[in-house]
Amino acid sequence: MAKVITVQGHNGTDLDLRFRALEKLNELPSEVLEKLSKLSESEKAQSYFKNPVLYGTLKAFLK
């Protein structure tokens, strides 16, 4: 079963980046995707992804 979504970006490069990210997310198990979705609602979680230092710390911890 499939649904169609519209992906919008600020420019062509942003659109491609968003589309590729969504393709990768679509490959994840539903359980993981649901948890990532919940994290995306958290301003604190978003701050870790926006800040290069915090993201690096998170990435190193998870490896």
N, C-alpha and C positions, 0 to 999 in steps of 0.2 A: 504494500500500500504506500502511496506517495502523496505528498502535498506540495504545493508550489508556494515559495515565499519570494518577496521582493527584497533585493539587497541594494542599498543605496550608499554611495560614498561621496566624499567631498570633491573627488576628482577620479580619473581613471585608475591611478595607482592605488588610491584608498579603496576603491571599489574592488579591485583585484585582491588586495590584502584581506578585506572582509570576506570575500567569497571563498578564498583558500582556507581561511580560518574556519569558516562554517563547514566546509567540506571535511576538514580534519575532525571537527567536533561531531559531525554526523557519523563518523566511524567508531566513536566511543560507545561503550555499553550504556543503556538507558540509565542505569543506577549512577554511573559516574557523571553523566550529563546532567542529571537532576541535581546532584550535589554541586556541580560547577554553577548551575543556574542559581542556586540558593546563595552561593558565594558572590555572584555578580550583583546581588541586591545589597550587599554590605559595603558601606562607604569605606570602612577600614580595610576590607579585602581589596577593594579597588585601589586604595592608596598604595598597597604593596605592589600592585602591578604597574602603577603609574610612576613610581619612584624607582630609578635604576638601582640604587643601593639596596633598598628593601627587597626589590625583586631578585637581585643577586643573592641576597641572604636566603630568601625563600627557596630559590632554585638550588642553591648549594645544600640546604637542609634536606630537600626532597630527593636528591641524587643518591 
